[in-house]
Amino acid sequence: MTQHNAPHQVGAKGLSIGKVGVIGGAVIGVSVVAPAYTLTSGLGPTVSTVGLQAPAILLIGFIPMLLVLFGYRELNSAMPDSGTSFTWASRAFGPWLGWMSGWGLISATVLVLSNLAAVATDFFFILLAQIFGNEALATLPAENLLLNIAVTTVFVVLAAYVGYRGVEATEKVQWGLVLFQLVALIWYSISAITSALGGGAYDYTPVDVSWFNPLAIGDLSLVVAGVSLSIFMFWGWDTVITMNEEAKDPKRTPGRASLLTIVIIIALYLLVTVATLMWAGIGEGELGAGNPDNQESIFAVLAPHVMGPFAILMSIAILTSSLASLNSTMVSPARTLLAMGYYKALPSSFAKVSPRFKSPARATIWAAAASIVFYVVMRLLSENALWDTITALGMMVCFYYGATGLAAVWYFRKSWFTSTRNVFMRFLLPLLGGLTLVWMFFQTAIDSMDPDYGSGSSLNGLGLVFVLGVGVLLLGVVLMVIMRFVTPEFFRGETIPVSENEADVAAGGVEVLPEIDSHGKGRPSH
């Protein structure tokens, strides 16, 4: 491999350079979070858990994400690397925790890819039923397993194809899909608020300041449960950071785009949540937001009454939201796998880049194949097993987000007190965010041991969510031990050494990672 002159090694992996700006990055970030898909499946359970304090819970869930984001920004400025959590945790804590951080990101995104494809399949047939006025079409995926798997596989393959064609193709596809779902959600919100104020609500509930006060909930266990849900609802903004090597300004663009992403998401979430509570209330009546029958897809129930004949726009929005997120979520595991292959944490074949599209070709194919295999196996075993595994991904999200936040704190430890800015950005804020998410990881693990957690399924007295979540992480440990013997260079610290260039760190400069030659040995760049 030839050497590169850029001190931060951008371009060393062969990805395209200078393609993603702040707005384009934010568009991809919003599409990964998938607000229409996330709200229709997450808002109902949140309301049923904390009632009118749902806006407060969203704000609480937003805070650790924002705090950890500052750590991401600092690490990205020092080391703009597509491996993100994997590379940074390896640099700060060593290869073992670094490998597991990468595994947490990859496994979480692969699991959610299959879920997104499944939701897209469901709403594709719901949309067909609405278009042709034939309700039987909506039930086809549930009744015909082979059709379900076939259509879901097609959606994953299409998303992988767009991802294979590079980040520019991904960004172009996202613009229309994201704008459509934003328009639909804002339309729904304005219609609900207008209807509520005009006396047309199902259960009009005036807005009160207590809605934004988590102390009004009173029960800490309910707060924890609600925050767990809200963390999942915000997850995905870090995909923007994994595109840092393809950004127009690798040191600054990803941080700005990710900040813009989560600000847009929290504003949209609060608007839709307040509008829904005003119109539907929190009761368990037919159209109440607290009705258990409405939780699987609250917009499918409320939109026809709130938006009238334009409710079909919401069905289209949820479908496009799922498809948009399916496509853009593919970005994250593919680039992490690419980096792990590049630094010899995985076989070097994962580092293969398409010479035409400058995209992580082999890694994209592997991510898509893994999600398809996972979906088929889980769907054949049990639908409960599939959905409980998706619930378990929250544990992995908290794990690798928390590890990254703490990696920032430890990596910059010698520059904490060199300026007031560093006290907050490199120490206090990422520390609070990282510790909160690590605590959430352990708390969720403990809570999910209860057989009643999730779908209520259990194995030998342990909740299925716990068994699946811990099982996925243990699988990562097994693969890591195997790779220790297959590619020992990474685990000996030869490709990502555990050290820091204090002069660069203190000055906020760029940290130089070694280039990797054809034999997996690190060598400094010029």
C-alpha positions in Angstrom: 0.0 0.0 0.0 1.4 3.4 -0.9 1.9 6.1 1.6 -0.3 9.2 1.8 0.6 12.8 2.6 -2.5 13.8 4.4 -1.6 13.8 8.1 -4.9 12.5 9.3 -4.8 9.6 6.8 -8.1 10.5 5.1 -8.2 8.6 1.8 -5.8 5.8 3.0 -8.6 3.3 2.9 -9.6 4.2 -0.7 -13.0 5.8 0.1 -14.1 8.8 -1.9 -13.0 12.2 -0.5 -14.9 15.5 -0.1 -18.3 14.3 -1.0 -20.5 14.9 2.1 -21.3 18.4 3.4 -23.1 19.4 6.6 -26.6 19.5 5.2 -26.1 16.3 3.2 -24.7 14.6 6.3 -27.6 15.7 8.4 -30.1 14.4 5.8 -28.4 11.0 6.0 -28.4 11.2 9.8 -32.1 12.0 10.0 -32.8 9.1 7.5 -31.0 6.7 9.8 -32.9 7.7 12.9 -36.0 7.4 10.7 -38.5 9.6 12.6 -41.7 8.4 10.9 -40.8 4.7 11.5 -39.4 5.3 15.0 -42.3 7.4 16.2 -45.1 5.1 14.9 -43.5 2.2 16.8 -41.9 3.9 19.8 -44.3 6.7 20.8 -47.2 4.4 21.9 -45.0 2.3 24.3 -43.4 5.5 25.7 -46.8 7.1 26.4 -48.1 3.9 28.0 -45.0 3.9 30.2 -44.8 7.5 31.4 -48.1 9.0 30.3 -48.2 12.8 29.8 -44.5 13.1 30.7 -43.5 11.5 27.4 -42.0 14.9 26.2 -39.9 15.0 29.4 -38.6 11.5 28.8 -37.6 12.4 25.3 -35.7 15.3 26.6 -33.9 13.1 29.2 -33.0 10.5 26.5 -31.7 13.3 24.3 -29.3 14.6 27.0 -26.8 11.7 27.2 -26.8 11.5 23.4 -25.9 15.2 23.2 -23.2 14.8 25.9 -21.6 11.8 24.1 -21.8 13.7 20.9 -19.2 16.2 22.2 -16.8 13.3 22.8 -17.4 12.1 19.3 -16.7 15.5 17.9 -13.4 15.8 19.8 -12.2 12.3 18.8 -13.2 13.0 15.2 -11.2 16.2 15.1 -8.2 14.3 16.4 -8.7 11.1 14.3 -11.2 11.4 11.4 -11.5 7.6 10.8 -14.4 5.6 9.4 -13.9 3.0 12.2 -15.2 5.6 14.8 -16.1 3.7 18.0 -13.8 0.7 17.0 -10.8 2.9 16.2 -11.2 5.3 19.0 -11.8 2.8 21.8 -8.8 0.8 20.5 -6.6 3.9 20.6 -7.8 4.8 24.1 -8.3 1.4 25.9 -6.5 -1.1 23.7 -7.5 -3.7 21.1 -9.9 -5.9 23.2 -12.3 -3.2 24.2 -11.9 -1.5 20.9 -12.8 -4.7 19.0 -15.9 -5.2 21.2 -17.0 -1.5 20.6 -16.8 -2.2 16.9 -18.8 -5.4 17.4 -21.5 -3.5 19.4 -21.9 -1.1 16.5 -22.0 -3.8 13.8 -24.3 -6.2 15.6 -26.8 -3.4 16.6 -27.0 -2.1 13.0 -27.2 -5.5 11.4 -30.1 -6.4 13.8 -31.9 -3.2 13.0 -31.4 -3.6 9.3 -33.5 -6.7 9.3 -36.1 -5.0 11.4 -36.3 -2.0 9.1 -36.7 -4.3 6.1 -39.5 -6.2 7.9 -41.3 -3.0 8.7 -40.9 -1.8 5.1 -42.5 -5.1 3.9 -45.5 -4.7 6.3 -46.2 -1.1 5.2 -45.6 -1.9 1.6 -48.6 -4.2 1.7 -50.6 -1.9 3.9 -50.0 0.8 1.2 -51.1 -1.6 -1.5 -54.3 -2.4 0.5 -55.1 1.3 0.8 -54.4 1.9 -2.9 -56.5 -1.0 -4.2 -59.1 -0.9 -1.4 -58.4 -4.5 -0.5 -57.7 -5.1 3.2 -56.7 -8.7 2.6 -53.5 -7.4 0.9 -52.3 -5.9 4.3 -52.3 -9.3 6.0 -50.3 -11.1 3.3 -46.9 -10.8 5.0 -48.2 -12.3 8.2 -50.0 -15.1 6.4 -47.4 -16.1 3.8 -43.9 -16.6 5.4 -42.2 -17.3 2.1 -43.6 -14.1 0.6 -42.6 -12.1 3.7 -39.0 -13.4 3.5 -38.7 -12.8 -0.2 -39.9 -9.2 -0.2 -37.8 -8.4 2.9 -34.7 -9.8 1.2 -35.4 -7.7 -1.9 -35.5 -4.6 0.2 -32.2 -5.4 1.9 -30.6 -6.2 -1.5 -31.8 -2.9 -3.0 -30.5 -0.9 0.0 -27.1 -2.7 -0.3 -27.0 -1.9 -4.0 -27.5 1.8 -3.4 -24.9 1.7 -0.6 -22.5 -0.2 -2.9 -22.7 2.6 -5.4 -21.2 5.0 -2.9 -22.0 7.7 -0.4 -23.1 10.1 -3.2 -25.8 7.7 -4.4 -26.9 7.2 -0.8 -27.2 11.0 -0.2 -29.2 11.6 -3.5 -31.7 8.8 -2.6 -32.1 10.2 0.9 -33.1 13.8 0.0 -36.5 12.9 -1.4 -37.3 10.2 1.1 -36.4 12.3 4.2 -38.2 15.4 2.9 -41.3 13.4 2.3 -41.5 12.0 5.8 -40.7 15.4 7.4 -43.6 16.9 5.5 -46.0 14.1 6.4 -45.1 14.3 10.2 -45.4 18.1 10.3 -48.7 17.9 8.4 -50.0 15.3 10.9 -48.8 17.5 13.8 -50.5 20.7 12.5 -53.7 18.8 11.7 -53.8 17.2 15.2 -53.1 20.5 17.0 -55.6 22.4 14.9 -58.3 19.7 15.4 -57.7 19.6 19.1 -57.9 23.4 19.5 -61.0 23.4 17.3 -62.9 20.9 19.4 -62.4 17.9 17.0 -60.0 15.9 19.2 -60.8 12.4 20.4 -59.7 13.3 24.0 -58.5 16.9 24.1 -55.8 17.4 26.6 -54.5 20.9 27.1 -50.7 21.3 27.1 -49.2 21.7 30.6 -45.7 22.5 31.8 -45.7 19.3 33.8 -45.5 17.3 30.5 -41.8 18.4 30.4 -41.1 17.6 34.0 -39.7 14.0 34.6 -40.1 14.5 38.4 -43.9 14.4 37.8 -43.6 10.7 36.9 -42.7 9.8 40.5 -41.4 6.3 39.9 -37.7 5.9 39.0 -38.2 2.5 37.4 -40.7 4.1 35.0 -38.2 6.8 34.2 -35.5 4.2 33.4 -37.9 2.3 31.2 -38.9 5.4 29.4 -35.3 6.6 28.9 -34.4 3.1 27.4 -37.2 3.6 24.8 -36.1 7.2 24.1 -32.4 6.2 23.6 -33.5 3.8 20.9 -35.6 6.5 19.3 -32.5 8.8 19.0 -30.0 6.0 18.0 -28.4 6.3 14.6 -27.0 9.9 14.4 -23.4 8.5 14.7 -23.7 7.1 11.2 -22.8 10.7 10.1 -19.5 10.4 11.9 -18.6 7.1 10.1 -18.6 9.1 6.9 -15.9 11.4 8.2 -13.3 10.3 5.6 -15.8 11.1 2.8 -16.7 14.5 4.3 -15.8 17.8 2.7 -14.1 18.8 5.9 -13.3 15.6 7.8 -12.4 17.3 11.1 -15.5 19.6 11.3 -18.3 18.5 8.9 -19.3 15.3 10.7 -19.6 16.9 14.1 -21.7 19.8 12.8 -23.9 17.4 10.7 -24.5 15.1 13.7 -25.4 18.0 16.0 -27.8 19.4 13.4 -29.3 15.8 13.1 -30.1 15.4 16.7 -31.5 19.0 17.0 -33.8 18.4 14.1 -34.9 15.0 15.6 -35.6 16.3 19.1 -37.6 19.3 17.7 -39.6 17.0 15.5 -40.2 14.4 18.2 -41.5 17.0 20.7 -43.8 18.5 18.1 -45.4 15.2 17.1 -45.6 14.0 20.7 -47.3 17.1 22.0 -49.7 17.1 19.0 -50.6 13.4 19.7 -51.2 13.9 23.4 -53.3 17.0 22.7 -55.5 15.1 20.3 -55.7 11.5 21.6 -54.9 11.9 25.3 -53.3 9.0 27.3 -56.4 6.9 27.9 -56.9 3.3 26.7 -60.0 4.0 24.7 -60.3 3.2 21.0 -58.1 6.1 19.8 -56.3 6.8 23.1 -52.5 7.0 22.9 -52.3 4.6 25.9 -54.3 1.9 24.2 -52.1 -1.3 24.0 -53.7 -2.1 20.7 -52.4 1.1 19.2 -48.8 0.8 20.2 -47.5 -1.3 17.4 -48.2 1.5 14.9 -49.9 4.5 16.5 -50.0 6.5 13.2 -51.8 3.7 11.4 -54.6 4.1 13.9 -54.7 7.9 14.4 -53.7 9.3 11.0 -57.0 8.5 9.2 -58.9 10.4 11.9 -56.4 13.3 12.1 -55.5 13.7 8.4 -58.6 12.4 6.7 -58.1 11.3 3.1 -54.5 12.4 3.3 -53.7 9.7 5.8 -52.2 7.7 2.9 -49.4 10.1 3.0 -48.5 8.8 6.5 -48.4 5.2 5.3 -46.1 6.3 2.4 -44.0 8.3 4.9 -43.5 5.3 7.2 -42.7 3.0 4.2 -40.2 5.5 2.8 -38.8 6.2 6.3 -38.1 2.4 6.7 -36.6 2.2 3.2 -34.5 5.4 3.7 -33.2 4.2 7.1 -32.5 0.7 5.6 -30.3 2.3 2.9 -28.5 4.8 5.1 -28.1 2.5 8.1 -26.1 0.3 5.7 -23.4 3.0 5.8 -22.4 2.5 9.4 -21.6 -1.3 9.7 -20.0 -1.3 6.2 -17.5 1.4 7.1 -16.8 -0.1 10.5 -16.1 -3.5 8.9 -13.9 -1.7 6.4 -11.9 -0.2 9.1 -11.6 -3.4 11.1 -10.4 -5.1 7.9 -7.9 -2.3 7.2 -6.4 -2.4 10.7 -6.3 -6.2 10.6 -8.9 -6.7 13.4 -10.8 -8.8 10.8 -9.5 -10.5 7.6 -8.1 -7.9 5.2 -10.7 -8.9 2.6 -13.2 -6.7 4.5 -11.1 -3.7 3.5 -11.8 -4.1 -0.2 -13.1 -0.9 -1.8 -14.9 -0.7 -5.1 -12.5 1.0 -7.5 -15.4 2.5 -9.4 -17.6 3.8 -6.6 -15.0 4.2 -3.9 -17.3 2.4 -1.4 -16.7 -0.5 1.0 -17.8 -3.1 -1.4 -17.0 -6.3 0.4 -18.1 -4.9 3.8 -21.5 -3.8 2.4 -22.2 -7.2 1.0 -21.3 -8.9 4.3 -23.6 -6.5 6.3 -26.5 -7.1 3.9 -26.0 -10.9 3.9 -25.7 -11.0 7.7 -29.0 -9.1 8.1 -30.8 -11.4 5.7 -29.5 -14.5 7.4 -30.4 -13.2 10.8 -33.9 -12.2 9.7 -34.6 -15.6 8.1 -33.4 -17.6 11.1 -35.2 -15.5 13.6 -38.4 -15.4 11.6 -38.4 -19.1 11.1 -37.8 -19.7 14.9 -40.3 -17.2 16.3 -41.6 -13.8 15.7 -41.2 -13.1 19.4 -37.5 -14.1 19.1 -37.1 -11.6 16.2 -38.7 -8.7 18.1 -37.0 -9.4 21.4 -33.6 -9.4 19.6 -34.5 -5.9 18.3 -35.3 -4.9 21.8 -32.0 -6.3 23.0 -30.1 -4.1 20.5 -30.7 -1.2 23.0 -28.1 -2.9 25.3 -25.5 -2.8 22.5 -26.3 0.8 21.6 -25.7 1.9 25.2 -22.5 -0.2 25.3 -20.7 1.2 22.3 -22.0 4.8 22.7 -20.9 4.7 26.4 -17.6 3.2 25.5 -16.9 5.9 22.9 -17.8 8.7 25.3 -15.4 7.3 28.0 -12.8 6.7 25.3 -12.9 10.4 24.6 -12.4 11.2 28.2 -9.5 8.9 28.7 -7.8 9.6 25.4 -7.7 13.4 26.1 -6.8 12.9 29.8 -3.6 15.0 29.6 -5.4 18.0 28.1 -8.4 18.1 30.4 -7.4 21.3 32.2 -5.4 23.1 29.5 -8.4 25.3 28.8 -11.9 26.0 30.0 -13.3 24.5 26.8 -11.4 21.3 27.3 -12.7 20.9 30.8 -16.2 20.6 29.4 -15.7 19.1 25.9 -13.0 16.6 26.7 -13.8 15.7 30.3 -17.1 16.7 32.0 -19.7 16.4 29.2 -18.5 13.1 27.6 -17.8 11.6 31.0 -21.4 12.3 32.2 -22.8 11.0 28.9 -20.6 7.9 28.8 -21.3 7.0 32.4 -25.0 7.4 32.0 -25.1 5.1 28.9 -22.9 2.5 30.6 -25.2 2.6 33.6 -28.2 2.2 31.2 -26.5 -0.9 29.7 -26.1 -2.6 33.0 -29.6 -1.5 34.2 -31.2 -2.8 31.0 -29.3 -6.1 31.3 -30.6 -6.5 34.9 -34.1 -5.6 34.1 -34.3 -7.8 31.0 -33.5 -10.9 33.1 -37.1 -10.8 34.2 -39.1 -13.2 32.0 -41.9 -10.6 31.6 -39.5 -8.2 29.9 -40.1 -7.6 26.2 -42.5 -10.1 24.7 -42.7 -12.1 27.9 -40.8 -15.1 26.5 -38.1 -16.7 28.6 -35.4 -19.5 28.5 -34.6 -21.4 31.6 -36.2 -18.7 33.7 -34.3 -15.8 32.1 -36.0 -13.2 29.9 -35.4 -13.8 26.2 -34.3 -10.2 25.7 -31.4 -10.8 28.2 -30.5 -14.2 26.7 -30.4 -12.7 23.1 -28.6 -9.5 24.1 -25.9 -11.2 26.2 -25.7 -14.0 23.6 -24.9 -11.5 20.8 -22.2 -9.9 22.9 -20.7 -13.3 23.9 -20.7 -14.3 20.2 -18.6 -11.1 19.7 -16.2 -12.3 22.4 -15.8 -15.7 20.7 -15.1 -14.1 17.3 -12.6 -11.7 18.9 -10.7 -14.6 20.5 -10.6 -16.4 17.2 -9.4 -13.3 15.4 -6.6 -13.0 18.1 -5.0 -16.1 16.5 -6.0 -15.4 12.9 -4.7 -11.8 12.8 -2.5 -11.2 15.9 -1.0 -7.9 14.6 -4.0 -5.9 15.7 -4.1 -7.4 19.1 -0.4 -6.8 19.6 -1.1 -3.1 19.1 0.9 -3.0 15.8 -1.9 -1.5 13.6 -3.6 0.8 16.2 -1.1 1.5 19.0 -2.4 2.5 22.4 -0.6 5.8 22.9 -1.2 9.5 22.2 0.7 12.3 20.6 0.3 14.7 23.5 1.5 17.7 21.5 -1.2 17.3 18.9 -3.9 16.4 21.5 -3.2 19.4 23.7 -3.2 21.7 20.7 -6.4 20.1 19.3 -4.4 19.0 16.3 -4.7 15.8 14.2 -3.5 12.5 15.6 -1.5 10.4 13.1 -2.5 6.7 12.9 0.0 4.4 11.2 -0.6 3.3 7.7 -1.0 -0.4 7.2 1.2 -2.2 4.6 0.4 -5.3 2.8 1.7 -7.5 5.7 -0.5 -5.8 8.3 2.4 -3.9 9.8 2.0 -0.3 10.9 4.3 2.3 9.6 4.2 6.1 10.0 3.0 8.4 7.2 4.9 11.4 6.0 
